Amino acid sequence: MTPLLDRQRELDAITHAMQAAEPARGARGALLVVTGGIGIGRTALLRALPAIAERRGTQVLSASGALLEQDFPFGVVSQLLDPLLPGAPLDPPEDDPHGDWLALVADRSARRPLLILVDDLQWADPPSLRWLGYLAKRLANLRVTVVVTVREGDPRSEEPRLHDVTDRAAHVLRPSPLTRSGIAELVTARFGRPADPAYVTACHDVTGGNPMFLTATLAALAGTGEPVAAQATAVRTQRLTSLRERLAIALGSQPAPVRELAKALTVLDEGTDPELAGRLAGLDDTGREEAARRLHRLGLLAPGPALRFVHQAVRDAVEESMTPVEQEDVHVCAALLLHSGGHPAEQAAAQLLAATSCQDDWAVDVLRAAAEAALRRGAPEDAARYLRRALLGRSPSGPDRAALLVDLAVIERAFDPLAAIRHVSQALLLLPTATQRAKAAIRIPPSLLGGCPTPTVEVVAKVAGELGPAEILTGSDRELALRLEARLRHVAVIGPGELPGCADRLRALGPSPSLRTAAERELVTVLLHGATMTQGLTAAEAAPLANRILQYEPATPDHAHTALPLLAHVLIAADSTETIGPWLATARERARRENATVPQGVIAIELTHVLLAQGRLAEARAQADEVLALGVANWATLQSMTAVVLVAIESRDTELARRLLSYRPEGADHGYRPSSLQLIRGSSAVQRGDLPTALEYFMDWGRSAERADWRNPAVFPWRAWAAGLHYRMGDTRQAHELVDEEYARARAWGTPVAIGRAQRVKGALTAGERGLDLLRESLATLEESPNGMERARTGLLLGRRLLDAGRPEAETHLRQARETALLSGAHWLADRAGRALSTLASSTASVAVAALTRTERRVAGLAAHGASNKDIAEQLEVSSRAVEKHLTHAYRKLNVAGRSQLADVAHLLPGAAAAFPDRTEPKSGTYRR
């Protein structure tokens, strides 16, 4: 049972009245009224009184009014007096029921004091109210205490006949909301353990101390966990469905103005302007104030001037009581009032989102303005929601709908690019002119157009044909033509053989192409990327032009929707990443501030690629995790996630490879693009030791790359990968052919990474001194590159080859390789270098130990295993000076500084038993471990 808390004042007043009705105190009766809003605990207080009365020897008569029983005459009186006439129903006397029944009460109270309890007096039937009024006038001479409850705010509570009873009260008691300590006690009683203060605070804030809301909240939370701070959020978000019917009944009994104000408050924001709420409810100032007063008295509005429901459950109850038509009408009216009153557009738009039938022009204007406001505050998803609602008000065809679709697509690019492409494609079919269609088509980023279905690409190509070539156009049409050309050349929609034309088109623009406009820079970027992939120019030609483009472009998130992400590929291939890294870091920070998910994902891919190219594998791996956390795989193809694929290959991360294989497939490849899935599967096969399968995947990818004219070894060194597999499988001829071609192309491109990588593979395949010379050349070439991981690879290979040849410089290369690999985050390379160093150390130590004399080995062995000089001298029966001399010689031959470093070679030196093979154990006290 729920304990009665914070009600001592009321109990004391009622107990005092009961005492006054006892013979010893003069037998004077009294009427007490307990009043308050819904759920304040009036009924709970009445239920606690019979136990008190029984202890005092007072008889209890109780009754309660009911909303649906008001038409039963003397219904409440019957409940009260039936116990005084057991076995016989109470029938009203014909002559004077009031007097006869009063005599009955007087007679019984003369024998034993009476406590009469009537709950919900406002719903008592009129005859019962008249009799209770008659009784109230005569209580002074009776041993009767009457306690009634009245719900404030109920229309019946203000009727005159009810006042005929309550106006004669000796005390009017208004229970207060529960205090924090009372709430804490109630929570403790409910859960059986003390509540955390944060939990109690949440209960107080949400329920305001109203017992009904509090007990309903605790009941709803039963089984969800202990009342600890971590559960405070559940308190604040709990929806009290159990109270909806009760609250709806309470509101349904109110006059129409009160119900209309409640509906208005339901659709408006909390704390809204009271005047606006009144206008929405159709009330003047006086009517609004009266309706608000009733809701306050009923306990449904929180204290204070703001019109705010005391609990979310009240709003839920009002919403549930409204028909769909009522809800639609009130939302439309609210939107119109907010719009015409100059309120923020998003407030009016929020109402229109719930009123789908309103399709007027003013509603579309409001929704457009709200979308702009949402974008300014960094909420693109809210902006898109407003425009999708605006589409309901447009005809299925026509330029107005197309314009909305384009605007929606521009917003959706920030978080749902697939929907953006779909909406642009729809708009292209509705726009009447080529220029309008071109403006819509350029909203599709070049990288996303490549993943579109073929019909979408064909529509864009058709639009470009309608507009005409840029050379014959001027002004904005020329800019549109350049952007369309950039997209179509990036897609290479004509198929194999189109990509090599990028270099020719770039040269046709002159030795220093114009970069004045964004459209020119976008086209040059695409052409430069195509020429880089096909090796249509050298790295020395590509890098300056790419950096020049970057100088014109601000570091903004919007670059993700253009061709500019291709610049990162060009600069990485050209081994020129000094500028692009900081530029991308700035763009990422802006994208985070704007909450633009897709630009963040695109920039994260670019940064992953840059970090990998700089040999910072650990940072690239962390950045790849951010790419996947941003949900890029939900809309991007693996081809556009090449950087993440390369990280999985370079780091030999099987878990990352598995995750990539579980995501979306390549998407539309237009029949000839290489598949990144082949690279991942090939790398996974290498990790499993399945070399034939791995080789098949890499060679298949390489053949596709050749068909697509992807020739640059600085982009994908697939020949180097395949050559290594051929060599390990014994096919040295094929291995040499592949690496020779790789080396020739790398020299033609001209970057240290590409050349040094090819030299390393050639050195790995070449035996003897010539192989060592190639590895040294590779290491020297890679010194010119910031890619430490590639230097570590060459250093490791050179060190191991030198170790096998017994060359002393092996240790230097292996140590440098391990340090560089650790700095790069390539731990698997560092582990290999460490194992090689251990092998080298063991080999060197074995030779040195073999050079020791028999006595030096004995002395060094005992010292290495913890014996002191004195102990050794006693064991060998020599002087301490002789022991020191032997140790000095041993230190010099073993190349150690002293006793502390002997531990490194202790496993090669004899212990006590081996130093004295003729003894079963050393003398007691002469050997110490």
C-alpha positions, -999 to +999 in steps of 0.1 A: +000+000+000+012+035-008+020+054+024+003+087+032+031+113+031+033+151+039-003+152+052+002+156+089-014+191+089-046+178+074-047+148+097-042+169+127-071+192+117-094+163+111-084+145+143-090+177+163-125+180+149-132+143+158-120+150+193-144+180+196-173+157+187-165+133+216-185+136+249-155+146+269-149+176+247-184+189+245-198+168+217-196+196+190-197+184+154-180+201+124-177+200+086-143+199+069-137+202+032-107+188+015-102+204-019-076+206-046-069+197-082-069+163-098-045+138-083-035+159-053-044+130-029-079+139-016-091+103-018-059+089-002-064+112+027-100+100+032-089+064+031-065+070+060-092+083+083-112+051+091-082+036+109-079+067+130-116+067+138-116+031+148-088+037+173-109+065+189-141+044+190-158+064+163-181+048+138-174+055+101-200+061+074-186+066+039-198+074+004-186+088-029-201+107-057-198+094-093-200+114-125-224+088-141-246+084-110-258+120-105-293+112-117-300+086-089-319+105-061-304+101-027-276+078-041-249+093-018-273+094+013-281+057+007-244+048+007-240+066+040-271+055+059-276+019+047-251+006+073-273+021+100-303+000+088-287-034+081-309-058+061-333-031+049-328-007+019-330+029+027-363+044+013-369+081+018-399+088+041-428+105+024-433+133+049-399+147+060-369+126+048-345+153+059-358+153+095-363+115+098-328+107+085-313+135+106-330+119+137-315+086+127-280+101+126-286+120+158-298+088+176-268+068+164-243+095+172-257+099+207-246+063+214-213+065+195-196+095+177-199+093+139-174+102+111-191+108+078-168+107+047-180+118+013-155+116-016-160+137-048-189+157-034-191+177-066-207+146-083-233+139-056-269+138-067-289+170-059-312+153-033-282+141-014-266+175-015-298+190-001-298+165+028-261+171+035-267+208+035-295+202+060-271+182+082-244+208+080-266+234+095-272+212+126-237+198+132-231+220+162-255+200+183-244+166+170-216+142+178-208+140+141-177+150+121-182+153+084-153+153+059-160+158+022-137+162-008-143+185-037-123+186-069-114+222-077-120+233-112-148+209-119-179+228-132-201+211-105-178+225-077-192+260-084-229+251-083-249+269-055-263+237-040-228+224-035-219+257-018-249+253+005-228+224+020-192+236+017-198+272+028-206+259+063-172+242+066-152+249+098-120+241+079-111+241+042-080+219+037-059+222+005-032+195+005+001+207-010+023+188-035+047+163-019+080+177-007+113+163-019+116+143+014+081+129+009+090+119-027+121+102-014+101+083+011+076+072-015+103+060-039+120+041-011+087+024-002+082+015-039+117+001-046+127-011-011+159+009-011+168+047-008+167+067-040+196+086-054+192+124-050+193+128-088+164+103-092+144+122-065+151+155-083+139+140-116+107+128-099+101+162-084+108+181-116+086+159-138+056+155-115+057+187-094+051+165-063+016+156-075+009+121-060-011+108-089+016+116-115+043+104-091+027+070-083+018+064-120+054+072-129+069+048-104+044+021-114+054+025-151+091+023-141+086-009-121+111-035-133+133-010-152+160-008-126+169+006-092+162+043-084+198+054-092+210+085-110+214+066-143+176+059-143+167+096-139+164+100-177+138+072-177+118+092-152+119+123-174+109+105-206+082+082-192+048+084-209+019+077-185-006+059-207-025+046-176-037+082-168-049+092-202-085+080-197-088+096-163-074+129-175-096+128-207-127+123-185-117+152-163-113+175-193-144+162-210-165+175-182-152+210-187-170+237-206-162+242-243-139+272-238-117+251-214-115+222-238-107+245-267-079+262-247-065+227-238-065+217-275-047+250-284-020+244-258-016+208-270-004+219-304+016+249-293+051+249-278+052+250-240+053+284-225+038+299-256+023+334-256-011+332-237-027+356-261-018+334-291-032+304-273-064+322-267-067+333-303-062+297-314-089+286-290-113+313-303-114+332-270-111+368-261-089+379-232-116+374-206-126+340-219-089+329-221-082+340-185-113+322-172-105+290-190-069+291-178-081+297-143-102+266-145-073+245-158-051+258-130-077+250-104-081+216-119-044+210-115-036+205-152-015+237-156+017+243-139+019+272-114+029+305-129+018+329-156+029+307-185+003+283-199+021+250-195+006+216-188+017+202-155+028+169-171+032+154-206+004+130-198-021+158-199-010+167-235-013+130-245-048+128-230-060+159-249-044+146-282-061+112-277-095+129-272-093+149-304-106+134-337-082+134-367-102+162-383-100+183-351-062+178-350-058+187-386-078+219-382-061+231-351-026+226-365-035+245-397-050+273-377-019+274-355+004+275-385-016+304-400-017+324-368+021+319-363+028+329-399+006+359-399+018+370-364+055+372-376+067+342-355+097+322-366+090+302-397+100+269-381+073+273-355+047+275-382+063+248-402+062+224-373+024+228-373+022+222-410+042+189-406+012+176-387-014+190-411-009+173-444-041+185-460-031+221-461-016+227-496-020+265-499+007+287-514+013+304-481+021+270-465+047+263-491+063+297-485+064+290-448+080+256-453+107+270-476+115+297-451+117+271-424+141+250-444+164+280-448+163+287-411+171+250-403+201+252-426+214+283-409+213+265-376+230+234-390+201+211-391+199+198-428+176+169-419+150+192-404+153+214-436+147+184-458+117+174-437+101+208-443+107+206-481+093+170-483+062+184-467+061+212-491+061+187-520+026+175-508+013+209-518+026+209-554+011+192-584+027+159-596+041+177-626+054+211-634+083+235-628+072+244-592+075+208-581+108+204-600+123+235-582+113+220-549+129+187-558+161+203-567+162+224-535+155+192-515+183+174-533+208+201-525+199+197-488+199+159-489+234+158-503+246+166-468+232+134-453+213+112-479+230+114-513+211+085-528+178+103-521+194+135-536+202+117-568+167+103-570+151+137-566+173+153-591+165+126-616+128+132-610+133+170-615+151+165-648+119+150-663+098+180-652+119+210-661+110+226-694+143+241-707+178+228-712+193+254-690+170+245-661+178+208-666+215+216-667+213+236-634+196+206-618+221+180-632+251+198-618+237+192-583+248+156-586+285+154-575+308+138-601+317+110-577+281+101-571+271+102-607+296+074-613+276+052-590+242+060-606+222+036-627+230+039-664+196+056-673+204+085-649+238+090-665+222+089-699+198+116-689+227+138-678+245+132-711+213+141-730+211+174-710+247+182-719+239+175-756+209+198-755+229+226-739+258+223-764+296+224-760+312+251-738+332+265-767+301+279-784+284+292-752+289+322-730+281+334-695+262+311-672+254+285-699+292+281-705+297+275-668+269+249-669+284+232-699+319+230-683+304+214-651+284+189-671+315+180-691+334+175-659+308+150-646+306+131-678+344+128-683+347+116-647+321+089-654+337+082-688+303+073-700+315+065-735+334+036-720+370+023-724+392+046-745+375+078-732+398+084-703+431+089-723+414+118-740+416+137-707+453+145-712+446+158-748+417+179-736+438+193-708+466+203-732+440+219-755+433+243-727+468+256-730+500+254-709+484+274-681+446+267-682+423+294-669+411+287-633+391+319-628+358+303-623+347+273-602+334+256-633+368+259-650+386+245-619+361+216-617+367+206-653+405+210-650+405+189-619+386+160-637+409+162-667+440+163-644+427+132-625+421+114-658+455+123-671+471+111-638+453+077-640+464+071-676+499+086-671+491+111-698+515+135-681+542+133-655+541+139-618+562+170-623+535+184-646+505+173-624+516+185-590+520+222-598+486+224-615+468+206-588+483+228-561+474+259-582+438+247-582+439+243-545+451+279-540+419+291-556+395+270-535+385+278-500+386+248-475+348+243-472+326+212-468+309+220-501+339+209-520+327+173-513+298+180-538+322+189-566+351+173-584+376+187-559+380+154-539+398+141-570+426+166-563+437+145-533+442+115-556+463+136-580+485+151-552+490+117-535+500+101-568+524+131-574+538+126-539+529+162-530+507+162-499+522+191-479+493+215-486+463+192-490+465+178-455+460+211-436+434+222-462+413+191-456+417+194-418+402+229-420+373+217-442+366+189-418+362+213-389+337+234-408+318+203-418+315+192-382+302+226-372+276+225-400+266+189-390+270+179-426+274+141-425+282+133-461+309+160-465+324+148-432+325+113-447+340+124-480+367+145-462+374+116-439+381+094-469+404+120-484+423+124-451+426+086-448+443+085-483+466+114-474+477+099-441+483+065-458+504+082-486+525+099-459+532+065-443+511+073-411+494+039-411+480+041-375+464+075-381+451+063-414+436+033-398+419+054-371+406+077-399+392+047-417+372+038-386+358+073-386+347+069-423+328+038-414+313+053-382+299+082-403+279+057-423+297+063-456+292+027-466+255+032-466+257+054-497+292+052-512+305+025-534+337+007-525+353+023-555+348+057-539+362+042-506+395+032-522+415+048-494+398+025-468+404-005-490+441+004-492+443+008-455+429-027-450+455-041-475+485-022-461+477-028-424+468-065-431+437-059-410+414-089-415+386-074-394+385-042-415+386-063-447+357-084-434+337-052-426+343-038-461+332-071-477+299-070-457+290-036-471+273-026-503+288-039-536+304-017-562+271-003-576+269+007-613+303+001-629+292+007-665+308-026-675+345-020-672+357-004-640+380-025-617+364-039-586+378-030-552+363-062-540+389-081-559+417-063-541+402-070-507+396-106-515+431-109-529+446-094-497+425-117-475+437-148-495+473-137-489+466-136-452+452-171-453+483-183-473+462-191-504+486-176-528+471-190-561+437-175-552+453-142-542+472-140-575+441-147-595+423-118-578+451-093-583+457-103-619+419-101-626+419-066-611+450-056-631+434-067-664+403-047-656+426-017-647+443-020-681+410-021-699+399+010-680+432+027-689+443+029-652+480+027-659+497+047-631+517+025-606+516+054-581+479+049-578+476+011-575+509-009-575+491-041-585+520-053-606+543-052-576+518-072-555+513-098-583+551-100-590+557-109-553+531-137-554+545-151-587+580-151-571+568-169-540+551-195-562+583-201-582+574-183-614+604-159-615+600-151-652+565-137-649+575-119-617+604-101-634+582-092-664+557-075-642+581-057-620+601-045-650+570-029-665+561-015-631+596+001-628+594+015-663+561+032-657+572+044-623+603+061-638+580+077-665+557+091-638+587+102-617+578+101-580+602+087-553+575+064-538+566+047-571+602+044-582+615+033-548+587+007-544+595-008-579+632-009-571+625-027-538+605-054-556+632-057-583+657-061-555+636-087-537+635-108-569+672-104-577+698-125-560+733-117-550+750-083-549+729-069-577+698-074-555+715-057-526+724-028-548+688-024-560+676-024-524+701+002-514+690+023-544+654+019-533+662+031-498+681+061-512+652+070-535+626+067-507+646+091-485+632+118-508+596+108-498+578+114-465+564+079-466+582+063-437+563+030-441+578+024-476+613+031-462+607+007-433+597-020-458+629-015-479+650-013-448+636-045-434+642-064-466+677-050-470+685-058-434+673-094-437+692-099-469+724-085-453+718-107-422+716-138-445+748-127-461+765-122-428+771-085-434+777-063-403+756-034-416+724-056-413+719-045-377+718-008-386+692-013-413+671-035-392+671-011-362+662+018-385+634-002-401+619-011-367+620+025-355+605+039-387+578+012-387+568+020-352+566+057-360+544+049-390+521+026-370+531-005-391+535-028-362+536-059-382+567-045-400+582-036-366+576-071-353+594-086-383+623-063-379+624-072-342+625-109-349+654-104-373+673-084-348+668-111-322+682-137-347+711-114-353+718-109-316+717-146-309+740-153-338+765-127-328+764-137-292+770-173-300+802-164-320+814-143-291+808-169-265+826-195-286+857-171-285+859-173-247+883-196-230+870-224-208+877-205-176+862-172-190+830-191-199+828-206-163+834-172-147+810-154-170+784-181-166+785-179-128+784-141-129+755-141-154+735-164-130+740-142-100+772-154-082+794-127-067+831-124-074+839-138-039+817-168-045+832-174-079+867-172-065+858-198-038+843-221-063+872-220-087+897-218-058+914-187-073+919-152-061+893-124-065+918-105-087+919-135-111+881-135-113+881-098-121+907-104-148+887-132-165+855-111-163+872-081-179+883-103-208+848-118-211+832-084-212+855-073-240+850-104-261+812-104-256+810-066-262+790-059-230+794-031-205+793-052-173+773-076-152+739-060-161+743-068-198+755-104-192+718-113-187+713-109-225+736-138-232+730-158-200+712-185-220+745-192-239+767-194-208+769-224-184+753-222-150+768-236-117+762-272-126+777-269-161+807-249-148+815-277-123+805-309-141+823-330-116+801-318-087+764-327-081+757-294-064+777-263-053+790-259-017+764-244+007+767-207+009+790-203-021+765-199-049+737-173-049+710-169-075 
